[in-house]
Amino acid sequence: MDPDTDCLVKGDLFNPILAVGAQIACLLVISHFFLLLLRPLGQPAPVAQILAGFVLGPSCLSHIDNVKAFFFTNAADYYETMALYARIIIMFLIGLQIDFPYLMRNLRVAGVIACGSSFTCTVFAIVVTSFIYQEMGGHGSAFTMGLMLVVLLSNTASPYVIRFAHDLRFASSDVGRLAISSSLISDSYAVVLLIIIQRNNQKYDFANWFVFGLLYLFIVMAVIYVNKYIANWLNRRNRNQKYLKNTEIFILLAILFVAATSVETMGFSSIIVCFLIGALFPRGGKTGRTLLIKLSYVVHNFILPMYFGYSGFKADVTLINSFRNFIVVAVILLLSIGGKVTGTLAACFYLKIPLNEGVLLSFLMNLKGHVDLLALTVGVESKVTSSQIFYNLMMAVVLINSLIWGPVIAFMEEDELSDDDNYGGNDVVEINEAVDIFAVETGVIIHQVKIVSPFASMFADVCEFAEITRASIIILPFHKHQRIDGKLESGKEGIRTTNQKVLRHAKCSVAILVDRGLTAGTMHTSDSGSLQHIAMLFFCGPDDREALGLSKRLGMHHHINLTVIRFLRASEQKESLRANTAQGEEDVLMAISDHDPENETDNIALTDFFNRYVTSGQVGYIEKLVENGGETASALRDMAEMYAMFIVGKRSTGHSTLTTGMSDWEECPELGKVGDFLASSDFDLSGSVLVIQQHRHSRPEDDDL
C-alpha cells in the first residue's frame, strides 16, 4: 500500500499522518520544556530540540513496543520525506541570510580552516576504515564505507553552526561569520562525497553522470535567472505594498521545490542547489524582504525544532550494550573530535588567528547533522553491512557529538559575553583597528580624543572642541539603533537631546547619521572592494547646498558611485538643468524663470557642480519632476533599495509643496521632513541616511536649552 492510499484508510487510527502529527506536537512540547530548563544555563535551542528527539526516540519512550509501533512502523517513510523538504527550506533560508560579500572576501581564510579540519578527518577515516569494516561485519563495498566515514568525521553541519551562533549572539562577530563560512565550505565538501557515494550505489556509467551533471548546472543557472526576473517583476508590481502576497511567495517556493526534487531524482543532493539559489537571490526590494520574514518565523519556530529533533529521534544509544560496540563508538567519536580540533587549530595557527578564537572555531566545526544522516541512509541502502547496528551506532556518534559541544560552546561564549558586559567588550579595539586601516589606506591623519562628560553638558564640550579644532562639520550618531529585523529602535534619549542642542549651538555644519549598514545598493567589483551607490537628494536651500558640497568629496572615492537627484516641480520645468550646446560650447547653464535669490544660488551651485563633475562622468545626475509631497514620497520609495546611503539637507527652503504632508507624522524634527521620512519605521529602507545642516547662528532663545 502506497503512502497516499495508506493515509485514506478508514478506521485506522494509527495512520501515518496521525503518527507524524503526534510526533511533531510531542517534539515541540518537549523541546520547549527542555528549553525552559536549559535556557537559564545558557544552552542554545538545538540542544533542547535534540534532547526532545532523543526522549521520543528508541533510546527512551520509543523503546516501549506500542510507542515504537506508533512512531516507526507506520510513518518511517514520511519522516524521510519531511526531512527532505525541511532541508530544502533551511538551506534556501541560509543562502538568503548569508553574508555573501563577507564569504567572498574571506573565502581564502574560511577555505583554509575548512580544508584543515576536513583533511585531518579524512586521513583518520581512511586509516580506521578497515578496522570498522571488520568490527561491523561488512560485506559490501569497503570503498563506500570509507567514504561514509570520511563524511561522518569531516562534515560540519552548517544549520547547527548558524543556529548556535544566533542563539549565543555571536553570529555577527568576525569569529561567528568565519565559523559559518567555514561550515558551509565543509558542508559542500561532504555533499560532494555524498554524491560520489550515491554514484557508486546507483552504478550509472560516466556518460549518464556527465549528462546529469550538465542538467544539474542548467537547472541551477535557470532557476537563479528566473528568480531574478520574477523578483524584479514582483517588486515593480507591488511598488505600493509593504510585503508580497502569500500566493506570490508560494510561486517562488514552488519553483524552488521543483528544482530541488528534480536534482534529487537525478541522484544529486539538493543542499548546494538550495543554498546557491538563496545566496544569489536578489536581496533588494520587497520580494527578498518578504521571503526573509515569512521563512524566518516558520523555520525557527517549527522546521528547525523538528529537524534537530529528528537527529535525536533516529539515534538508539541502547545498542551500545557491548564492549565491541562501545569501542566502535569511542573510536569514531575520538577521531572526529581529534581530527577537527587538530586540523582547525593548525589552520588557525597558519592564519595567525588568536588561540581562544581558534579553540571556539574547532568546537563549532565539530557539530554534526543533516549530511551525516544522508550518508548513513545511503550506506544502508547500499547494504554495506548486514544489519542496522552500524547505522544506529553512527547515529549515536552524531547525537553524542552535538550534545557534547553544545554546552561547551555555550560555556565559552557565556564567559566571553560576561567579560564584554563588565569591561565594554572589544568595541574600542575594533574602532581603533578600523581607524588605523582607514588612515593607512587613505593617508588621512586622524586624531582620536576621548572626552567623558554627562549628557547635560555634552553638547557644550562637542561644540567647544569643534571650535578649537576649527572643524568644518560635526557628524553625530542617530539616537535610534538598528535591530536584527532591520527596524530602528529608540536608544538613549540623552543622545537625542545632545544632538538637538548641537544642531542649535554648533558654529559649523552638523550632520546626523542614521546608520543601517551598507547593505543595499552594493555592487561587487572585480577587485577586493565593492561599489557603493550613494544618492544626494537636492530640493532647495542652504542645507542642500552644504550636502552637495560634502557629496562631491564622497564622489571622488573610487569605490563610490554618486548620483545627484534634484526634485523639481513639474509645472516649472524651465528651472531644470540643461546643456547649452549652441555655438559648440560644452558649458551647462541654468535657466532661471524668476529672480528668487535662493533659486538663483541653487542654480549657480548646481551649474558649477554639473560642469565640473557630471560632464566628466564622475557623478550621475537625475531630475525628478513632482508636484506635491505624495509624489515625492512615492519617488523616494521607488529608489529605496537602489542606494546604500541617502544624503539630504535638513531643511529645504522654497517649493514647500514638494514636501507637503511629509511631516504630518513627524517623529524626529531634528532630521527635517525628508530625513525623518527616510528614517521612519514605516519607510522600507535598508540604506543609511546622512542629514546635513549648514552652519547657522545660534538664536538667543536656544540658550535656554
C-alpha positions in Angstrom: 0.0 0.0 0.0 1.5 3.4 -1.0 1.6 6.3 1.4 -1.2 8.2 -0.3 -3.6 5.3 -0.1 -2.5 4.5 3.5 -3.4 7.9 4.6 -7.0 7.4 3.4 -7.7 4.1 5.0 -10.8 4.5 7.1 -10.9 3.2 10.7 -7.1 3.2 11.0 -6.4 5.4 14.0 -2.6 4.8 13.6 -2.3 6.1 10.1 1.0 7.9 9.1 -0.4 11.4 9.2 -1.6 10.9 12.7 1.8 9.5 13.7 3.7 12.3 12.1 1.4 14.9 13.6 1.7 13.4 17.0 5.5 13.3 16.8 5.7 16.9 15.7 3.4 18.0 18.6 5.4 16.0 21.1 8.7 17.3 19.8 7.6 20.9 20.1 6.2 20.5 23.5 9.1 18.5 24.9 11.7 20.8 23.3 10.0 23.9 24.8 10.1 22.1 28.2 13.8 21.4 27.9 14.4 25.0 26.6 12.8 26.4 29.8 15.2 24.2 31.8 18.3 24.8 29.8 18.0 28.5 28.8 18.9 29.8 32.3 22.1 27.7 32.0 22.9 29.4 28.7 22.2 26.4 26.5 21.1 27.1 22.9 17.8 25.9 21.4 19.3 23.0 19.3 20.5 21.2 22.5 16.9 21.2 23.8 15.5 20.1 20.5 18.0 17.2 20.1 17.2 16.1 23.6 13.5 16.2 22.8 14.0 13.9 19.9 16.2 11.7 22.0 13.5 11.3 24.6 10.9 10.4 21.9 13.3 8.1 20.1 14.2 4.4 20.6 16.6 5.3 23.4 13.7 6.3 25.7 10.0 6.3 25.0 10.1 4.5 21.7 11.9 1.7 23.4 8.3 0.7 24.5 6.8 -1.6 21.9 3.5 0.3 21.5 5.1 3.7 21.1 7.7 2.3 18.7 5.0 0.7 16.6 3.1 4.0 16.5 6.1 6.2 15.6 8.2 4.0 13.4 6.2 1.3 11.8 3.6 3.5 10.1 5.5 6.7 9.5 9.1 5.9 8.7 8.9 6.9 5.1 7.2 10.1 5.9 10.0 11.2 8.2 12.4 10.9 5.4 10.2 13.0 3.1 9.7 15.6 5.8 13.4 15.8 6.4 14.0 16.4 2.7 11.5 19.3 2.4 12.8 20.7 5.7 16.4 20.6 4.4 15.3 22.4 1.2 13.7 25.3 3.1 16.6 25.5 5.7 19.4 25.7 3.1 17.4 28.2 1.0 17.0 30.4 4.0 20.6 30.1 5.0 21.5 31.3 1.5 19.2 34.3 1.9 20.7 35.2 5.3 24.4 34.5 4.5 26.7 37.5 4.3 27.7 36.6 0.8 30.1 39.6 0.3 31.9 38.6 3.6 32.1 35.0 2.4 33.7 36.0 -0.9 36.1 38.5 0.7 37.2 35.9 3.3 37.0 32.8 1.0 40.7 32.0 1.5 40.6 32.2 5.3 37.4 30.2 5.5 38.7 27.7 2.9 41.9 27.1 4.8 40.0 26.4 8.1 37.5 24.1 6.4 40.3 22.3 4.5 42.4 21.9 7.6 39.7 20.4 9.6 38.4 18.2 6.8 41.9 17.0 5.7 42.9 15.5 9.1 39.5 13.9 9.5 39.8 12.4 6.0 43.2 10.9 6.9 41.8 9.5 10.1 38.8 8.0 8.3 41.0 6.3 5.7 43.2 4.8 8.5 40.3 3.4 10.6 38.1 2.1 7.7 39.5 -1.4 7.7 39.0 -1.7 11.5 35.4 -0.5 11.4 34.7 -2.7 8.4 35.8 -5.8 10.2 34.2 -5.0 13.5 30.8 -4.3 11.9 30.9 -7.4 9.7 30.8 -5.5 6.5 30.3 -7.5 3.3 29.5 -4.7 0.9 31.8 -2.1 -0.7 34.7 -1.1 1.7 35.2 2.0 -0.5 31.6 3.1 0.2 32.1 2.6 3.9 35.3 4.5 3.8 33.5 7.4 2.1 30.8 7.3 4.7 33.3 7.5 7.5 35.0 10.4 5.7 31.7 12.3 5.6 30.9 11.3 9.2 34.2 12.6 10.5 34.8 15.6 8.3 31.3 17.1 8.0 30.3 20.2 9.9 26.5 20.9 9.9 26.1 24.5 8.8 22.4 24.8 10.1 23.6 23.7 13.5 26.5 26.2 13.5 24.3 29.1 12.3 21.6 28.4 14.9 24.2 28.0 17.7 25.8 31.3 16.6 22.5 33.2 16.5 21.3 31.8 19.8 24.6 32.6 21.6 24.6 36.1 20.0 28.0 35.9 18.2 26.7 35.4 14.6 27.6 39.0 13.6 31.1 38.8 15.1 34.2 38.0 13.0 34.6 34.6 14.6 30.9 33.8 14.1 30.8 34.8 10.5 34.1 32.9 9.9 32.7 29.8 11.6 29.5 30.0 9.4 31.5 30.4 6.2 33.9 27.6 7.1 31.0 25.3 8.0 29.4 25.9 4.6 32.6 25.0 2.8 32.9 21.9 4.9 29.3 21.0 4.2 29.9 21.4 0.5 32.9 19.0 0.7 30.7 16.4 2.5 28.0 16.9 -0.1 30.4 16.2 -3.0 31.5 13.0 -1.2 27.8 12.1 -0.7 27.3 12.4 -4.5 30.2 10.0 -5.1 28.6 7.6 -2.7 25.3 7.8 -4.5 27.0 7.4 -7.9 28.7 4.3 -6.6 25.4 3.0 -5.3 23.4 3.6 -8.4 26.1 2.3 -10.7 25.5 4.8 -13.5 28.1 4.9 -16.2 30.3 8.0 -16.7 28.2 9.3 -19.7 25.0 9.3 -17.7 26.6 11.1 -14.8 28.1 13.7 -17.2 24.7 14.3 -18.8 23.1 14.6 -15.4 25.8 16.9 -14.2 25.2 19.3 -17.2 21.5 19.1 -16.5 22.2 19.9 -12.8 24.2 23.0 -13.7 21.5 24.1 -16.2 18.7 23.8 -13.6 20.7 25.8 -11.1 21.5 28.6 -13.6 18.0 28.7 -14.9 16.4 28.9 -11.5 18.8 31.7 -10.5 18.0 33.7 -13.7 14.2 33.1 -13.4 14.2 34.1 -9.7 16.0 37.4 -10.6 13.4 38.2 -13.3 10.4 37.3 -11.1 11.8 39.1 -8.1 12.3 42.3 -10.1 8.8 42.0 -11.6 7.2 41.4 -8.2 9.0 44.4 -6.8 7.6 46.6 -9.6 4.1 45.0 -9.3 3.9 45.6 -5.5 5.5 49.0 -5.5 2.9 50.5 -3.1 2.7 47.4 -0.9 4.7 46.7 2.1 5.0 42.9 1.6 4.2 40.4 -1.2 1.1 38.3 -1.1 1.2 34.7 0.0 0.3 33.4 -3.4 3.3 35.2 -4.9 5.6 33.7 -2.2 4.0 30.3 -3.0 5.1 30.6 -6.6 8.7 31.3 -5.7 8.8 28.4 -3.3 7.2 26.1 -5.8 10.0 26.9 -8.3 12.5 26.0 -5.5 10.8 22.7 -4.6 10.6 21.7 -8.3 14.2 22.4 -8.9 15.3 20.6 -5.7 13.3 17.5 -6.2 14.4 17.3 -9.8 18.0 17.4 -8.7 17.3 14.7 -6.1 15.7 12.4 -8.6 18.9 12.6 -10.7 21.0 11.3 -7.8 22.4 14.6 -6.6 21.9 16.2 -3.3 19.8 19.4 -3.3 21.8 21.0 -0.4 24.2 23.0 -2.6 21.4 23.9 -5.1 19.1 25.3 -2.5 21.9 27.3 -0.8 23.1 28.8 -4.2 19.5 29.7 -5.1 19.1 31.5 -1.8 22.6 33.1 -1.8 22.1 34.5 -5.4 18.5 35.6 -4.9 18.0 39.3 -5.3 18.3 40.9 -1.9 16.9 44.3 -2.6 13.2 45.1 -2.7 10.1 43.6 -1.2 10.5 40.1 -2.6 13.7 39.3 -0.7 12.4 41.1 2.4 9.1 39.2 2.4 10.8 35.8 2.0 13.1 36.5 4.9 10.3 37.5 7.2 7.9 34.7 6.2 10.5 31.9 6.2 12.4 33.0 9.3 9.4 32.6 11.5 8.3 29.3 10.2 11.9 27.8 10.1 13.0 29.0 13.5 9.8 28.1 15.3 8.7 24.9 13.5 11.0 23.4 10.9 14.3 23.7 12.8 12.9 22.2 16.1 11.6 19.2 14.0 14.8 18.9 12.0 17.1 19.0 15.1 14.7 16.7 17.0 14.8 14.2 14.1 18.6 13.8 14.7 18.0 12.7 18.3 14.9 10.7 17.3 16.9 8.5 15.0 19.6 7.6 17.5 19.5 4.5 19.6 22.1 4.6 22.3 20.8 1.4 23.9 22.7 -0.6 21.2 26.0 0.5 23.0 25.5 -2.6 25.2 28.6 -4.5 24.3 32.3 -3.8 24.6 32.8 -4.0 20.8 30.0 -1.5 20.1 31.4 0.8 22.7 34.9 0.6 21.2 33.5 1.4 17.7 31.6 4.5 19.0 34.5 5.7 21.1 37.0 5.3 18.3 34.8 7.3 15.8 34.0 9.9 18.4 37.6 10.5 19.4 38.8 10.6 15.8 36.1 13.0 14.9 36.9 15.3 17.8 40.7 14.9 17.4 40.7 15.5 13.7 38.5 18.6 13.8 40.4 20.2 16.8 43.8 19.4 15.4 43.1 20.5 11.8 41.3 23.7 12.8 43.9 24.8 15.3 46.7 24.1 12.8 44.8 26.2 10.2 44.3 29.0 12.7 48.0 28.9 13.7 48.8 29.3 10.0 46.4 32.2 9.6 47.6 33.8 12.9 44.1 33.7 14.4 44.2 34.1 18.3 44.1 30.8 20.2 40.8 31.5 22.0 39.1 32.1 18.7 40.8 29.0 17.2 39.5 26.8 20.1 36.0 28.1 19.6 36.2 27.5 15.9 37.4 24.0 16.4 34.5 23.2 18.7 32.0 24.7 16.3 33.4 22.6 13.5 32.6 19.5 15.5 28.8 19.9 15.2 27.3 17.1 13.1 23.9 16.9 11.4 22.0 16.5 8.2 24.7 15.3 5.7 25.7 12.6 8.2 22.2 11.3 8.2 22.1 11.3 4.4 25.4 9.5 4.1 24.3 6.8 6.6 21.0 6.4 4.9 22.7 5.9 1.5 25.1 3.4 3.2 22.2 1.3 4.5 20.6 1.3 1.1 23.8 0.1 -0.5 23.9 -2.7 2.1 27.4 -2.1 3.3 26.7 -4.1 6.4 24.2 -6.8 7.1 22.4 -5.1 10.0 21.2 -1.8 11.3 23.8 -1.8 14.1 26.3 0.3 12.2 23.7 2.8 11.2 22.4 3.2 14.8 25.9 3.3 16.3 26.9 6.1 13.9 23.7 8.0 14.7 24.6 7.7 18.4 28.0 9.3 17.5 26.3 12.2 15.7 24.0 12.7 18.7 26.7 12.5 21.4 29.0 14.8 19.4 26.4 17.5 19.2 25.3 17.2 22.8 28.9 17.4 24.0 29.9 20.5 22.1 26.7 22.5 22.6 27.2 23.1 26.4 30.9 23.6 25.9 30.4 26.3 23.3 27.7 27.9 25.3 30.0 28.0 28.4 32.9 29.6 26.4 30.6 32.2 24.9 29.0 33.0 28.3 32.4 33.7 29.8 33.3 36.0 26.8 30.0 37.8 26.9 30.2 38.3 30.7 33.6 39.9 30.2 32.2 42.1 27.5 29.4 43.2 29.8 31.8 44.1 32.6 34.5 45.8 30.6 32.7 47.1 27.5 33.7 44.3 25.1 36.0 44.8 22.2 34.3 47.9 20.8 37.3 50.2 21.5 39.7 47.7 19.9 37.5 47.3 16.8 37.1 51.0 16.4 40.8 51.6 16.7 41.6 48.9 14.2 39.1 50.4 11.7 40.5 53.9 12.2 44.1 52.6 11.7 43.1 50.7 8.5 41.3 53.8 7.1 44.3 56.0 7.9 46.7 53.7 6.1 44.5 53.3 3.0 43.7 57.0 2.6 46.7 58.8 4.1 44.3 60.9 6.1 45.7 62.0 9.5 43.2 61.0 12.3 43.4 62.3 15.9 41.4 60.4 18.4 40.3 62.2 21.6 38.4 60.7 24.5 36.2 63.1 26.5 34.0 62.0 29.4 31.0 64.3 30.2 27.4 63.9 31.3 24.6 64.3 28.8 23.6 67.6 30.3 26.8 69.3 29.2 28.0 67.1 26.4 26.8 69.4 23.7 28.9 72.2 25.1 32.0 70.1 25.1 31.3 69.0 21.5 30.8 72.5 20.2 33.8 73.9 22.1 36.1 71.2 20.8 34.8 71.7 17.3 35.5 75.4 17.6 39.0 74.8 19.0 40.0 72.5 16.2 38.3 74.7 13.5 36.1 71.7 12.4 34.1 72.1 9.2 31.5 69.6 10.1 30.3 67.6 13.1 28.9 64.1 12.4 26.6 62.8 15.2 25.1 59.4 15.7 21.3 59.0 15.5 19.7 58.1 18.8 18.0 55.1 17.3 19.8 51.8 16.6 19.0 49.1 14.1 17.5 45.8 15.3 18.1 42.4 13.8 14.9 42.6 11.7 16.1 45.9 10.2 13.8 48.2 12.1 15.0 51.2 14.1 14.6 51.1 17.9 14.9 54.1 20.2 18.0 54.2 22.2 19.1 56.7 24.9 17.1 59.9 25.0 20.1 61.8 26.2 21.8 61.2 22.8 18.8 62.8 21.0 18.8 65.8 23.4 22.5 66.3 22.8 22.0 66.1 19.0 19.3 68.8 19.2 21.5 71.1 21.2 24.5 70.6 19.0 22.4 71.5 16.0 21.4 74.7 17.6 24.7 75.8 19.1 27.5 74.4 16.8 29.5 77.1 14.9 30.0 74.7 11.9 27.9 72.4 9.8 26.3 69.4 11.6 25.3 66.0 10.2 23.3 63.2 11.8 24.0 59.7 10.6 21.2 57.1 10.6 23.4 54.0 10.3 21.7 50.9 8.7 24.9 49.5 7.4 26.0 49.4 3.7 23.7 46.5 2.7 21.6 48.0 -0.1 22.9 49.4 -3.3 26.1 47.4 -3.3 27.6 46.0 -6.5 30.7 43.8 -6.2 33.6 44.7 -8.4 36.4 42.6 -9.7 38.9 43.9 -7.1 38.8 43.3 -3.4 36.2 46.0 -2.7 32.7 46.7 -3.6 31.0 49.7 -5.3 28.6 51.6 -3.1 25.8 53.6 -4.7 25.1 56.8 -2.9 22.3 59.3 -3.7 22.3 63.1 -2.9 18.7 64.4 -2.7 18.6 68.1 -3.7 15.5 70.1 -3.1 16.4 73.7 -2.3 18.2 75.8 0.2 21.5 76.2 2.0 21.3 72.8 3.8 21.0 71.1 0.4 23.9 73.1 -1.0 26.0 72.0 2.0 25.0 68.4 1.4 26.0 68.8 -2.2 29.4 70.1 -1.2 30.0 67.1 1.0 28.7 64.7 -1.6 31.3 65.8 -4.2 34.1 64.7 -1.8 32.5 61.3 -1.5 32.0 61.1 -5.2 35.8 61.2 -5.7 36.3 57.9 -3.9 36.9 55.0 -6.4 34.5 52.7 -4.5 31.6 55.2 -4.5 29.1 55.8 -7.3 27.4 59.1 -6.6 24.2 60.3 -8.1 22.7 63.7 -7.5 18.9 63.7 -7.7 17.2 67.1 -8.0 13.5 67.4 -7.2 11.6 70.0 -9.3 8.0 71.0 -9.7 6.6 69.5 -12.9 4.8 72.8 -13.6 8.1 74.7 -13.5 10.3 72.6 -15.8 12.0 75.7 -17.1 14.0 75.8 -13.9 15.6 72.4 -14.6 19.3 71.9 -15.5 20.0 71.7 -19.2 23.1 71.7 -21.5 23.6 74.6 -23.9 25.3 73.2 -27.0 24.8 76.4 -29.0 28.0 77.6 -30.7 29.9 74.4 -29.8 30.1 75.3 -26.1 30.1 72.4 -23.6 29.1 74.6 -20.6 25.9 73.8 -18.8 23.8 76.7 -17.8 20.7 77.2 -15.6 17.6 78.8 -17.0 16.1 80.9 -14.3 12.4 81.6 -14.6 12.3 84.0 -11.7 14.6 86.2 -9.6 14.2 84.3 -6.3 17.7 84.7 -4.7 17.5 81.2 -3.2 16.7 79.6 -6.5 19.4 81.6 -8.2 22.0 80.5 -5.7 20.9 76.9 -6.1 21.2 77.0 -9.8 24.7 78.6 -9.7 25.9 75.9 -7.3 24.4 73.1 -9.4 25.7 74.6 -12.7 29.2 74.7 -11.3 28.8 71.1 -9.9 27.5 69.9 -13.2 30.3 71.4 -15.3 33.0 70.0 -13.0 31.8 66.5 -12.2 28.7 65.4 -14.2 30.1 66.3 -17.7 33.3 64.4 -16.9 31.3 61.3 -16.0 32.5 61.2 -12.4 29.0 61.8 -10.9 25.5 61.0 -12.2 22.7 63.5 -12.3 18.9 62.9 -12.4 15.9 65.2 -12.3 12.6 64.1 -10.7 9.5 66.1 -11.6 6.9 66.0 -8.8 4.1 68.3 -7.8 3.5 67.6 -4.1 4.7 65.6 -1.0 2.8 62.5 -2.1 4.6 62.3 -5.4 7.9 63.0 -3.6 7.3 60.2 -1.2 6.4 57.8 -4.0 9.6 58.7 -5.8 11.7 58.1 -2.7 10.0 54.7 -2.2 10.9 53.7 -5.8 14.6 54.3 -5.2 14.6 52.9 -1.6 16.6 49.8 -2.4 18.9 51.3 -5.1 21.3 53.1 -2.9 23.4 52.3 0.2 23.2 55.8 1.5 21.0 58.9 1.0 22.5 62.4 1.7 19.9 65.2 2.2 19.8 68.6 3.7 17.9 69.1 6.9 15.7 72.0 5.9 14.7 72.8 2.3 13.6 76.4 1.7 11.2 77.3 -1.1 8.9 74.9 -3.0 7.4 73.7 0.2 4.7 72.0 -1.8 7.3 69.3 -2.8 7.3 68.1 0.9 3.7 69.0 1.9 2.2 66.3 4.1 5.5 64.5 4.7 5.7 66.0 8.2 2.2 65.0 9.3 3.5 62.1 11.4 6.9 63.7 12.1 8.9 61.7 14.8 12.3 63.4 14.7 12.2 67.1 13.7 15.9 67.3 14.0 16.2 65.3 10.8 13.9 67.6 8.8 10.9 66.5 6.7 12.8 64.3 4.1 15.3 62.9 6.6 12.6 62.0 9.1 10.6 60.3 6.3 13.7 58.3 5.2 14.4 57.3 8.8 10.8 56.4 9.6 10.0 52.8 10.6 7.1 53.0 8.1 9.5 53.6 5.2 11.1 50.3 4.0 14.7 51.4 3.5 17.8 49.3 4.1 20.3 52.1 3.3 21.8 54.6 5.7 20.8 58.3 5.8 23.0 61.3 6.3 21.1 64.5 7.2 23.2 67.7 6.9 22.6 71.2 8.4 24.6 74.2 7.2 26.1 76.4 9.9 23.6 78.9 11.2 24.0 81.3 14.1 22.5 80.4 17.5 19.3 82.2 18.4 19.0 83.8 21.8 16.1 81.6 22.8 18.2 78.5 22.2 20.5 79.3 25.1 17.7 78.3 27.5 18.0 74.6 26.5 
